[in-house]
Amino acid sequence: MDEALVKRAKWAWLALTGIGLAMRLISLGMHPLGYDEALTALPAWEAATNTSWPETSGSPFLLVGNALLFATMSTHNAIARLIPALAGAGLLLLPWLWRRLLGDRGALVAAFLLALSPLGLFASRHLDSAILGALGGALLVTTLFTHTLLPLNLSLAVASAGLVLGLTGGAVFYDVMLPGLLAWGAFKWMTRELPKFAPSFWLHVLAWGGGIAFLISTAAGFRWQGWSGPFEGLTSWIHGWTVAGSLPCNPALLLLYEPASVLLAVVGLGIALKRGQPFPVSLALWSLIACMLGLIRVGAGPTTLLAAQIPITVLAGWAAYSLIATTDGGLKTLPETPRWIREWGLPVEIAVHFVLWVFIVVVLIRQTAYLGNGLEIPLALLVCVIQGLIFGALGTLAGVQKSARALLAGTVIFLALIQVAFGSDLAYGPAANAAEPVIADAPTLDLNNLHRAVEDRRVASGKGPDTFEITLVQGDPAVTATLAWVLRDFSRLTIAESWPISPPDVVIAHEDDVPVTNGNLQGAGFVVSERTGGPVPGCSDYLPPVCKDWFAWYFYRRTPISLEQTRVILWAAPSFQE
């Protein structure tokens, strides 16, 4: 590659990394912390304020890292989610390590798809250890595949960083590493090659990675009870084989959220099988084993799909590299092809297919409104037939291979925009949407109103934050942790198992917990979270086909089913105005 191309590639990587980082940091603290996020953030906040460390932690990296951030910066929601966001941005650089196998343009395509990934964006903007474990496992598997293609010091640094993140990043590390290890073994078997690692290499990785993981788990000596931290992720992963999570790991979500990556990966697998190339086949095997593992491990959640999404994206990058290479090398063109088709046929056909896909979406969206008459689906099928006729017509003029690439390119661009739309709704919506299949309990913006109401009550009472007494009647541990996080600014917050005999300034309890004091209290209700009360809606009629509710769910994540709400009541003296 000449100097100009190297410079352009460098600027492309810098621009892509900057855009991906901005996508993960913008409005990071917009949504209140949900149940699982609060259960993760609260122990770190308590460690930062009271030096009271928990005995165990699902992710020592998040516990110690957030405790350090809370102690040195603030306890804002954005600060609590900062570590996963930075890990998600770091994941975008993973294809750079594969560029010897993917080519520069294929690696850039893979990084681009990772940047636009709705699942990756959600995991990066969610206080959860999944993105840390996924990054750690991916770095270790990357070392296995690219060890002979990278400088020794870089391989050592990548493997050590992967081991540190894996041992301190939670259970998803094993969901990524184990399928990746099996896929690498299959790759070596298919190529009839023996591993070329020196024993000293892995000894250095264990020494550096294990040592740093131990330092993180023990908070450099401030949390000696965390000596078992490097094994807590494995314990949690094993625990997930018997205890179900709040949401299942459904591989169909890859088709919903990552259609462009999946389509390119399927095309890449087809090319690899035709050419007999083992590397992309091993990537497909990696993703398949990860999907199967997520299905049978009942404790795996939707973010566990990162274990399959990462190799799918790398395979999609390889497919793009193969298609671009063959296009640059020249495709067979029929001798009677008109000149304008040889020069402009490919971009024109790409644009035509893209516009027709957009038209199909507009037609189907029409059925979600009251304008729908049942003819939308037949019309969409008719447009698909027209796409096939255009493909056949241009295939006879310019060649089937060129026409097929144009159809694929137009479809991938369209699906990439669908991914952008889904990722934007998932990450930047005004509030968490309970209809999203990756969200079990969606925290509502009413939590901000609760904090504001308590603060208004404190100001009206003339008391300071250190003297204003709040009692939180304990209920569901997740709800209690969420409320405790929302009210963390009030130092006189007390969590009680039952109603206090002598009421404090404010009492917050579940809506079913009625006051048992002699005081004449008044209450105001607040919604803590929402969850869907049923399955994905289906079609209401088939002749003519009417799928208004299904399309509303698919395009807008709207559901006709009433949401189940968790409510609490803020009780105060009679002067409190609801």
Backbone hydrogen bonds, N-H to C=O, Kabsch-Sander energy under -0.5 kcal/mol:
donor,donor_aa,acceptor,acceptor_aa,energy
6,V,2,D,-2.0
7,K,3,E,-2.2
8,R,4,A,-2.3
9,A,5,L,-2.6
10,K,6,V,-2.2
11,W,7,K,-2.3
12,A,8,R,-2.2
13,W,9,A,-2.3
14,L,10,K,-2.2
15,A,11,W,-2.6
16,L,12,A,-2.6
17,T,13,W,-2.5
18,G,14,L,-2.3
19,I,15,A,-2.5
20,G,16,L,-2.6
21,L,17,T,-2.5
22,A,18,G,-2.3
23,M,19,I,-2.5
24,R,20,G,-1.3
25,L,21,L,-1.2
26,I,22,A,-2.4
28,L,25,L,-1.5
30,M,27,S,-1.5
38,A,34,G,-2.8
39,L,35,Y,-2.3
40,T,36,D,-1.0
41,A,37,E,-2.7
42,L,38,A,-2.7
44,A,40,T,-0.7
45,W,41,A,-2.2
46,E,42,L,-2.6
47,A,43,P,-2.1
48,A,44,A,-1.9
49,T,45,W,-2.0
50,N,46,E,-2.8
51,T,47,A,-1.0
52,S,46,E,-1.0
53,W,51,T,-0.7
61,F,168,T,-2.2
63,L,59,S,-2.3
64,V,60,P,-2.7
65,G,61,F,-2.3
66,N,62,L,-2.5
67,A,63,L,-1.9
68,L,64,V,-2.1
69,L,65,G,-2.2
70,F,66,N,-3.2
71,A,67,A,-1.9
72,T,68,L,-1.7
73,M,69,L,-2.7
80,A,76,H,-2.0
81,R,77,N,-1.4
82,L,79,I,-1.2
85,A,81,R,-1.7
86,L,82,L,-2.4
87,A,83,I,-2.3
88,G,84,P,-2.5
89,A,85,A,-1.9
90,G,86,L,-2.2
91,L,87,A,-1.6
92,L,88,G,-0.7
92,L,89,A,-0.8
93,L,90,G,-1.3
94,L,91,L,-1.5
96,W,93,L,-0.9
97,L,93,L,-0.7
97,L,94,L,-1.6
98,W,94,L,-0.6
98,W,95,P,-0.9
99,R,96,W,-1.0
101,L,98,W,-1.9
102,L,98,W,-2.1
103,G,99,R,-2.4
106,G,102,L,-0.5
107,A,103,G,-2.6
108,L,104,D,-2.1
109,V,105,R,-2.2
110,A,106,G,-2.2
111,A,107,A,-2.5
112,F,108,L,-2.5
113,L,109,V,-2.4
114,L,110,A,-2.2
115,A,111,A,-2.2
116,L,112,F,-1.7
117,S,113,L,-0.7
117,S,114,L,-0.6
121,L,117,S,-2.7
122,F,118,P,-2.5
123,A,119,L,-2.5
124,S,120,G,-2.0
125,R,121,L,-1.5
126,H,123,A,-0.8
128,D,126,H,-1.9
133,G,129,S,-2.4
133,G,169,G,-0.8
134,A,130,A,-2.7
135,L,131,I,-2.1
136,G,132,L,-2.4
137,G,133,G,-2.6
138,A,134,A,-2.5
139,L,135,L,-2.2
140,L,136,G,-1.8
141,V,137,G,-2.4
142,T,138,A,-2.5
143,T,139,L,-1.8
144,L,140,L,-1.6
145,F,141,V,-1.9
146,T,142,T,-2.5
147,H,143,T,-1.0
149,L,146,T,-1.4
150,L,146,T,-1.0
150,L,147,H,-0.5
155,S,151,P,-2.5
156,L,152,L,-2.4
157,A,153,N,-2.2
158,V,154,L,-2.8
159,A,155,S,-2.7
160,S,156,L,-2.3
161,A,157,A,-2.5
162,G,158,V,-2.4
163,L,159,A,-2.2
164,V,160,S,-2.4
165,L,161,A,-2.6
166,G,162,G,-2.4
167,L,163,L,-2.8
168,T,164,V,-1.5
169,G,165,L,-1.1
173,F,170,G,-0.9
174,Y,171,A,-1.4
175,D,171,A,-0.9
176,V,172,V,-1.5
177,M,173,F,-2.8
178,L,174,Y,-1.7
180,G,176,V,-1.8
181,L,177,M,-2.9
182,L,178,L,-2.1
183,A,179,P,-2.6
184,W,180,G,-2.4
185,G,181,L,-2.1
186,A,182,L,-2.3
187,F,183,A,-2.3
188,K,184,W,-2.4
189,W,185,G,-2.0
190,M,186,A,-2.6
191,T,187,F,-2.0
192,R,188,K,-0.7
193,E,188,K,-1.9
201,F,198,A,-1.5
202,W,198,A,-1.0
203,L,199,P,-1.7
204,H,200,S,-2.2
205,V,201,F,-2.1
206,L,202,W,-2.8
207,A,203,L,-2.3
208,W,204,H,-2.9
209,G,205,V,-2.8
210,G,205,V,-0.5
210,G,206,L,-1.7
211,G,207,A,-1.6
212,I,208,W,-2.4
213,A,209,G,-2.3
214,F,210,G,-2.1
215,L,211,G,-2.1
216,I,212,I,-2.4
217,S,213,A,-2.5
218,T,214,F,-2.0
219,A,216,I,-1.3
220,A,215,L,-3.0
221,G,218,T,-1.0
222,F,219,A,-1.5
223,R,218,T,-2.7
226,G,223,R,-2.0
227,W,224,W,-1.3
228,S,225,Q,-0.5
229,G,226,G,-2.4
231,F,228,S,-2.0
232,E,228,S,-0.6
232,E,229,G,-1.5
233,G,229,G,-0.7
235,T,231,F,-2.1
236,S,232,E,-2.6
237,W,233,G,-2.3
238,I,234,L,-2.5
239,H,235,T,-2.4
240,G,236,S,-1.6
241,W,238,I,-1.7
242,T,239,H,-1.6
243,V,239,H,-1.8
244,A,242,T,-0.5
245,G,298,V,-1.7
250,N,248,P,-1.0
253,L,250,N,-2.3
254,L,251,P,-1.8
255,L,251,P,-0.6
255,L,252,A,-0.5
256,L,252,A,-1.5
257,Y,253,L,-3.0
258,E,254,L,-2.1
262,V,258,E,-2.3
263,L,259,P,-2.5
264,L,260,A,-2.3
265,A,261,S,-2.3
266,V,262,V,-2.5
267,V,263,L,-2.3
268,G,264,L,-2.8
269,L,265,A,-2.5
270,G,266,V,-2.2
271,I,267,V,-2.4
272,A,268,G,-2.5
273,L,269,L,-2.6
274,K,270,G,-2.0
275,R,271,I,-2.2
276,G,272,A,-1.7
277,Q,272,A,-2.0
281,V,277,Q,-0.9
282,S,278,P,-2.3
283,L,279,F,-1.6
284,A,280,P,-2.2
285,L,281,V,-2.2
286,W,282,S,-2.2
287,S,283,L,-2.2
288,L,284,A,-2.3
289,I,285,L,-2.6
290,A,286,W,-2.1
291,C,287,S,-2.2
292,M,288,L,-2.3
293,L,289,I,-2.7
294,G,290,A,-2.2
295,L,291,C,-1.8
296,I,292,M,-2.0
297,R,293,L,-1.8
298,V,296,I,-1.0
299,G,240,G,-3.1
300,A,297,R,-2.0
304,T,301,G,-1.6
305,L,302,P,-1.8
306,L,303,T,-1.6
307,A,304,T,-2.3
308,A,305,L,-1.1
309,Q,305,L,-2.8
310,I,306,L,-2.0
312,I,308,A,-1.8
313,T,309,Q,-2.2
314,V,310,I,-2.1
315,L,311,P,-2.6
316,A,312,I,-2.2
317,G,313,T,-2.2
318,W,314,V,-2.0
319,A,315,L,-2.3
320,A,316,A,-2.4
321,Y,317,G,-2.4
322,S,318,W,-2.5
323,L,319,A,-2.6
324,I,320,A,-2.7
325,A,321,Y,-2.3
326,T,322,S,-2.1
327,T,323,L,-2.0
328,D,324,I,-2.8
329,G,325,A,-1.9
330,G,327,T,-0.9
337,T,334,L,-1.7
342,R,338,P,-1.9
343,E,339,R,-2.1
344,W,340,W,-2.7
345,G,341,I,-1.6
348,V,344,W,-2.0
349,E,345,G,-2.6
350,I,346,L,-2.3
351,A,347,P,-2.3
352,V,348,V,-2.5
353,H,349,E,-2.6
354,F,350,I,-2.3
355,V,351,A,-2.6
356,L,352,V,-2.3
357,W,353,H,-2.2
358,V,354,F,-2.2
359,F,355,V,-2.4
360,I,356,L,-2.2
361,V,357,W,-2.0
362,V,358,V,-2.4
363,V,359,F,-2.3
364,L,360,I,-2.5
365,I,361,V,-2.8
366,R,362,V,-1.4
367,Q,363,V,-0.6
367,Q,364,L,-0.9
368,T,365,I,-1.6
369,A,365,I,-0.5
369,A,366,R,-1.2
372,G,366,R,-0.6
372,G,369,A,-1.2
379,L,375,L,-1.9
380,A,376,E,-2.4
381,L,377,I,-2.4
382,L,378,P,-2.1
383,V,379,L,-2.1
384,C,380,A,-1.8
385,V,381,L,-1.9
386,I,382,L,-2.1
387,Q,383,V,-2.3
388,G,384,C,-2.0
389,L,385,V,-2.2
390,I,386,I,-2.6
391,F,387,Q,-2.5
392,G,388,G,-2.4
393,A,389,L,-2.7
394,L,390,I,-2.6
395,G,391,F,-1.8
396,T,392,G,-1.6
397,L,393,A,-1.0
398,A,394,L,-3.3
399,G,394,L,-0.5
399,G,395,G,-1.2
403,S,399,G,-2.0
404,A,400,V,-2.8
405,R,401,Q,-2.1
406,A,402,K,-2.0
407,L,403,S,-2.3
408,L,404,A,-2.4
409,A,405,R,-2.8
410,G,406,A,-2.6
411,T,407,L,-2.1
412,V,408,L,-2.8
413,I,409,A,-2.5
414,F,410,G,-1.9
415,L,411,T,-2.8
416,A,412,V,-2.5
417,L,413,I,-1.7
418,I,414,F,-1.8
419,Q,415,L,-2.4
420,V,416,A,-2.2
421,A,417,L,-2.4
422,F,418,I,-2.7
423,G,419,Q,-3.0
424,S,420,V,-2.4
425,D,421,A,-2.2
426,L,422,F,-2.2
427,A,423,G,-2.3
428,Y,424,S,-3.0
429,G,425,D,-0.8
432,A,443,P,-0.6
434,A,432,A,-0.6
436,E,433,N,-1.6
439,I,436,E,-1.9
440,A,438,V,-0.5
442,A,530,E,-3.1
444,T,528,V,-1.7
447,L,444,T,-1.6
448,N,445,L,-1.0
449,N,445,L,-1.2
450,L,446,D,-2.2
451,H,447,L,-2.0
452,R,448,N,-2.2
453,A,449,N,-2.6
454,V,450,L,-2.4
455,E,451,H,-2.3
456,D,452,R,-2.5
457,R,453,A,-2.2
458,R,454,V,-2.3
459,V,455,E,-2.5
460,A,456,D,-2.4
461,S,457,R,-1.7
462,G,458,R,-0.8
462,G,459,V,-0.8
463,K,458,R,-1.2
467,T,464,G,-1.5
468,F,464,G,-1.7
469,E,467,T,-0.6
470,I,492,R,-1.7
471,T,506,V,-2.3
472,L,470,I,-0.5
472,L,494,T,-3.4
473,V,471,T,-0.7
473,V,508,I,-2.5
474,Q,496,A,-3.8
480,T,476,D,-2.9
481,A,477,P,-2.4
482,T,478,A,-2.1
483,L,479,V,-2.4
484,A,480,T,-2.6
485,W,481,A,-2.1
486,V,482,T,-2.0
487,L,483,L,-2.1
488,R,485,W,-1.3
490,F,487,L,-1.6
491,S,465,P,-0.6
491,S,489,D,-0.8
492,R,465,P,-0.7
493,L,490,F,-1.1
494,T,470,I,-2.7
496,A,472,L,-2.0
496,A,494,T,-0.6
506,V,469,E,-1.4
507,V,571,W,-2.4
508,I,471,T,-2.5
509,A,569,I,-1.9
511,E,567,R,-1.7
513,D,510,H,-2.1
514,V,512,D,-0.9
521,L,519,G,-1.3
522,Q,572,A,-2.5
524,A,570,L,-1.4
526,F,568,V,-2.6
528,V,526,F,-0.6
528,V,566,T,-3.3
529,S,566,T,-1.1
530,E,442,A,-1.7
531,R,564,E,-1.8
532,T,434,A,-0.6
540,S,546,V,-2.1
541,D,546,V,-1.3
543,L,544,P,-0.7
546,V,541,D,-2.2
547,C,545,P,-0.5
551,F,547,C,-2.6
552,A,548,K,-2.2
553,W,549,D,-1.9
554,Y,550,W,-2.7
555,F,551,F,-2.8
556,Y,552,A,-1.7
557,R,553,W,-1.5
558,R,552,A,-1.4
564,E,531,R,-3.1
565,Q,563,L,-0.5
566,T,529,S,-2.3
567,R,565,Q,-0.6
568,V,526,F,-2.5
569,I,509,A,-3.3
570,L,524,A,-2.9
571,W,507,V,-3.7
571,W,569,I,-0.8
572,A,522,Q,-2.4
573,A,505,D,-0.5
576,F,573,A,-2.4
578,E,576,F,-0.6
